[in-house]
């Protein structure tokens, strides 16, 4: 909401026209921190604050302290050569309790000409240590200023702004503070409100003018907290309002195919072919899906489930309901291996039932493709499983009723949208992910979808035993691997790197492969290798070697994280496990434990672990609950890389909210947005004029992809 399409708005003015900025500084700010307008700068918030009312004495300083503030006099100065024709300027500062050196490598002429000996200064900087002596490198130096009765300047709580190394060398934090101060001197009192008065009053929020003033120049800690609350409210409220508004519009606009019959296909499967009783979670989710598909509105549902929780079975049963209502279904997977696995497992499920199944991938022969296209358009194929090949223009269904997309984050939105053109009617849509998504992230990433969660594993699945080993247990590990192979089992060994990095001493895949082959020599043992830099054909060959049981060991990078189902594989060894995030470790672990035998995950870790790495590995060893792990991952890493989204996966870039810490606030704000839309679905009431304006501006800027999941 900080940017406006109204060019007369002060927020839209370009920074280069602000006094003290100019073209060069404006270009640097844009390249380094994506700040272009006054509004961008006002929404570039400090990430921490320093109380400048607090002074330390020199004899209190230690080198491990954060920024410190001193008050005293500069008593001496000298210039020293540092080699290669360079110099440094050293001032000696004293406050009566001791002396400390202030060291400068740049701007020497200015400092020599402007800093006076014997004058009182305030010094602000980060202590460091060199040759056993504490010093301050490039601290801020300023003379004490008389108190100014100006609301913007009159603060002693100073913000420290996010920056980059390049930017810090050209534009200091002090300079950024001055730029923000200059903007607020022009803008304060003229900033347009984004929230209706009734919301500001009801939830006791600061005005937007006061919130932006106090986030940059807080008069006190209480006002800083109130400013944060108002700006977080804005950010999260407009995300949720937009998502819920789009969802309501989609449900109202898109008449769905009515699947009002549960017939012989579904009942025969349920009665005769179900491999094990459905879990309570699967039954609950099937009830939600049946209700969705029978209500006359298009279903657009996200199906979350941990690895092995039975999502594919739920998808198949949903496709059988489509078949009972004389409609076709398709299931799109991101890789040929995964598509083949879906085809094989669903074929096994459906043996003996009168359901026509077909597989379409990039490897499907031309003659077979021609046959599939003809049968599909004539309605003779009930379920089509495939890869990106499903979205080719030549693929046309007679009456597509249900689209299932597996590992949906692996497909672009435009790719998924092309499935909509495969039928005259809008099909029901189910997107599946095996990456458990924390509730707060799901509400923000997928808030416009209905969400179903399968949070139980089928009966009979043995919990994977997870242990953490150091390198001194490698011989024991190799012995255990040989025992498992002797019992007819297969083993994954996963490495984080493909080639050795000069900066990292972690084992890389190439060295690892050689050491595995030495310990497990052919022809007694067969070791396959897979990594992301292989040609697709070579990768598929190695994968298939392992899938069909011709290889005992698969040495791989994390390319096998999603999509390989080898029930005979019972051991997952993860080298340099501290290099992986929790979600990735959990996904890798899920490659084993898919059969009836006891499975194991062995996390090989270095000796020197950070506290965070140790915490991650201990959590992995203590639980197999993917949702618990996902919540912890969000706490440790933030939302940036959950589900491979990066920040770009979010509807907007979050500037002040934190999905890992603001969960309760997100839920509360979502309910506020829901209540507003329940009472005024189209935001037509006068009091919601500002909210309607936001929706209109946002819709004109962003293509609405909520309709295509």
C-alpha positions, -999 to +999 in steps of 0.1 A: +000+000+000+030+024+002+031+029-036+003+048-053-008+050-089-017+087-083+013+107-096+003+137-076+007+117-044+039+127-025+047+090-022+052+087-060+078+114-062+112+102-074+140+103-048+164+119-073+145+152-069+149+153-031+174+177-018+207+160-010+201+129-032+205+136-069+208+111-098+239+092-087+227+085-051+192+077-064+205+052-089+227+035-062+197+033-037+176+017-064+202-009-074+211-018-039+179-017-019+152-012-046+142+022-033+130+046-060+104+069-047+096+088-014+071+061-006+097+034-011+121+052+013+094+057+040+086+019+038+123+010+041+121+005+079+149+003+104+157-033+114+169-023+149+171+007+171+197+023+194+190+044+224+212+074+219+205+087+254+228+060+268+266+068+270+293+044+281+328+053+293+359+041+276+369+018+304+336-001+300+341-011+264+348-047+253+354-057+217+324-080+215+299-052+223+274-039+197+274-002+188+286+020+216+282+058+223+309+078+240+312+115+250+346+132+254+374+149+235+398+141+207+432+148+222+456+138+193+457+128+157+483+112+133+485+097+098+502+064+091+512+046+059+495+012+054+515+001+023+509+004-015+507+042-012+477+041+011+473+059+045+451+058+075+441+085+100+442+078+137+426+100+163+431+094+201+398+099+220+396+104+258+367+107+282+388+108+314+384+071+321+408+060+294+418+064+258+406+047+225+418+050+189+394+061+161+406+048+128+397+061+093+408+047+059+386+070+037+378+108+037+411+116+054+414+151+041+379+160+053+385+147+088+419+164+091+403+197+081+372+195+102+379+176+134+393+199+161+414+188+191+401+196+225+365+200+214+338+178+229+323+152+205+299+124+206+314+092+191+292+063+179+305+030+164+312-007+167+342-017+188+368-040+173+402-053+183+436-052+166+469-063+182+453-066+216+440-030+215+403-020+212+395+006+186+365+021+166+368+019+128+350+047+109+327+057+138+302+086+135+316+118+150+293+148+158+293+177+182+266+177+209+235+195+195+210+217+214+176+201+218+155+211+187+117+214+193+109+196+161+087+165+162+108+147+136+142+156+150+133+153+186+142+117+193+170+098+209+160+064+196+179+060+164+171+035+136+196+013+119+186+006+083+190-025+062+219-019+037+245-036+016+283-035+017+284-014-015+258+010-002+274+014+032+306+025+016+288+052-004+258+062+017+261+058+055+233+050+079+235+086+090+229+098+055+199+075+051+185+089+083+188+124+069+171+114+036+141+100+056+140+130+078+139+153+047+110+133+032+090+133+065+096+171+068+078+174+034+053+146+037+042+144+074+005+155+076+000+149+038+002+111+038-031+096+026-049+072+049-052+036+037-077+024+064-113+036+070-117+056+101-139+030+118-111+004+116-086+029+130-109+037+159-121+002+166-087-013+168-070+018+184-045+022+157-021+051+150-028+072+120-006+063+090+012+097+093+020+090+130+029+054+123+055+063+096+069+091+118+073+069+148+087+039+129+116+061+118+119+086+146+101+072+177+096+096+205+096+067+230+093+029+231+056+028+234+051+049+202+075+026+184+054-004+194+022+013+183+038+022+149+049-013+143+014-026+152-002-002+127+021-010+099+019-047+104-019-044+105-018-026+071+005-051+055-013-083+067-048-069+064-045-060+028-030-094+019-059-112+036-086-088+023-073-093-013-071-131-010-105-135+006-121-111-019-107-130-048-118-163-033-153-151-028-154-137-063-141-170-078-167-191-059-195-168-069-184-165-106-173-200-114-202-224-116-187-258-110-196-292-125-220-310-101-206-344-092-238-355-074-233-393-078-210-417-060-214-448-081-200-481-091-164-471-099-159-455-065-178-482-046-161-511-063-127-497-055-137-489-019-152-523-014-127-545-032-094-527-039-087-504-010-052-515+001-058-505+038-085-488+058-085-450+053-071-430+082-094-405+100-076-377+082-082-393+047-119-397+055-122-361+067-105-348+035-126-371+012-157-356+029-145-321+022-138-329-014-171-347-020-189-317-005-169-293-027-176-312-060-213-316-053-222-280-045-223-265-080-192-243-074-158-249-088-135-267-063-101-251-059-085-271-031-049-274-018-042-309-004-013-309+021+001-342+034+033-355+047+054-379+027+036-413+026+003-399+041-018-412+012-025-381-009-024-401-042-051-425-029-073-395-020-067-380-055-075-414-071-108-417-052-117-382-062-110-391-099-133-422-095-161-399-084-155-378-116-157-411-136-189-420-118-204-387-131-191-394-167-162-369-165-125-373-172-096-365-149-059-357-153-030-358-130+000-337-138+034-344-122+067-324-125+090-352-137+087-383-159+098-405-131+071-392-108+045-395-136+055-431-143+053-439-106+018-424-103+008-444-134+022-477-121+007-473-086-027-462-099-027-490-125-021-515-097-049-500-076-074-502-105-066-537-118-099-555-126-119-522-126-135-508-158-114-476-158-093-466-188-059-451-178-032-436-200+002-421-196+015-391-216+051-378-212+078-363-234+090-399-240+057-412-253+061-425-289+044-406-317+022-435-326+011-439-290+005-401-286-018-401-317-038-430-302-041-412-268-052-379-284-079-397-303-092-417-273-090-387-251-111-364-273-137-392-278-140-397-240-126-433-240-099-424-215-111-418-179-078-408-163-048-393-180-015-391-161+015-371-174+040-343-172+041-309-189+030-329-220-006-326-207-006-288-215+004-292-251-021-276-276-027-310-292-041-325-259-079-321-258-104-337-235-140-345-243-152-336-209-125-328-183-140-326-149-111-328-124-075-316-126-050-329-100-015-312-099+012-329-079+040-309-063+023-278-075+051-254-067+072-271-094+049-257-121+046-220-132+012-204-128+010-199-166+017-236-171-011-246-147-035-221-163-033-239-197-051-269-183-082-246-181-084-246-219-087-283-221-124-285-217-156-265-224-164-264-187-142-252-158-129-284-141-125-289-104-089-283-093-069-301-066-032-292-060-011-314-039+021-308-020+042-332+002+059-302+019+040-295+051+033-258+052+029-240+085-005-226+091+005-189+090+023-194+057-006-214+042-030-186+051-007-161+033+005-181+003-028-200-003-053-180+015-076-179-015-078-217-017-096-242+005-070-262+023-072-298+033-046-315+055-038-352+058-020-353+091-019-390+098+001-418+083-016-451+071-016-480+096+014-503+094+039-477+085+070-481+107+085-448+120+119-442+104+147-444+129+169-413+127+204-409+142+232-384+140+267-397+133+301-380+131+328-391+107+344-413+134+315-437+129+319-441+092+333-477+093+303-486+115+281-470+089+296-489+060+292-522+079+255-514+086+250-505+049+265-539+038+242-557+063+212-540+047+223-548+012+229-585+022+192-585+033+182-573-002+177-536+007+188-505-012+205-473+001+205-436-008+236-415+000+230-378-005+256-350-007+250-312-006+276-302-032+285-314-067+321-301-068+344-291-040+341-255-029+373-236-019+354-220+010+338-251+024+354-283+036+323-304+032+325-337+013+314-333-022+295-358-044+324-367-067+348-376-039+319-393-021+311-414-051+347-425-053+349-434-016+316-454-018+329-474-049+361-482-029+342-494+001+315-512-021+335-524-051+319-538-083+308-562-095+296-573-060+280-539-055+265-516-081+264-479-073+244-454-094+250-416-094+225-387-100+230-350-098+215-318-113+242-312-139+238-345-156+220-347-190+184-357-185+188-390-204+218-400-182+199-390-151+169-410-160+191-440-168+207-439-134+174-433-116+158-462-134+187-484-126+180-478-089+142-479-092+142-513-108+166-527-082+196-531-105+217-507-083+223-513-046+233-477-038+222-444-052+247-415-047+229-383-054+225-346-046+191-335-034+176-339-069+160-371-054+143-350-027+109-353-045+096-379-068+114-412-062+094-441-047+115-472-041+098-493-014+129-515-012+152-486-002+155-487+036+185-464+044+190-427+037+225-414+045+227-376+043+263-363+042+271-329+058+235-329+071+241-295+088+241-280+053+205-288+047+174-270+060+149-289+081+122-291+054+148-305+029+161-331+055+125-342+061+118-345+024+149-366+019+141-388+048+107-394+033+123-413+004+127-443+027+101-460+049+078-466+020+078-504+023+070-527+052+106-531+064+122-509+092+139-479+076+167-457+088+179-421+082+216-414+092+226-378+094+263-375+090+275-342+106+307-323+111+323-319+145+320-281+147+283-274+146+266-241+153+239-240+179+213-237+152+226-267+132+227-288+164+191-278+171+180-288+136+196-322+137+184-330+172+148-321+161+151-344+131+163-373+154+134-366+178+104-364+156+090-375+122+061-351+124+064-330+092+041-302+104+061-298+137+093-297+116+078-271+092+068-249+121+103-251+135+118-244+101+097-213+098+110-202+132+146-208+123+147-196+087+117-173+083+093-177+053+119-169+027+126-203+014+098-225+027+084-246-001+109-231-025+089-199-026+116-173-017+100-140-008+086-139-044+061-166-035+043-143-011+015-120-025+037-090-016+071-084-002+068-083+036+085-052+049+077-054+086+057-085+093+073-118+102+053-149+094+073-169+119+064-146+148+031-130+138+009-161+135-017-150+161-018-115+145-024-131+110-053-152+123-069-122+140-065-100+110-079-127+087-110-129+108-113-090+107-111-091+069-136-121+067-161-102+089-159-071+067-166-092+036-193-112+052-212-080+060-203-062+027-192-088+001-186-063-027-173-035-004-200-012-016-207+006+017-195+042+020-174+033+050-155+007+029-147+031+001-109+030+008-109-008+009-127-010-025-102+015-040-074-008-028-090-039-044-095-020-077-059-007-078-045-041-068-066-060-094-054-036-122-018-042-112-019-080-108-034-106-130-057-127-108-042-162-108-062-174-078-086-190-102-060-214-115-046-224-081 
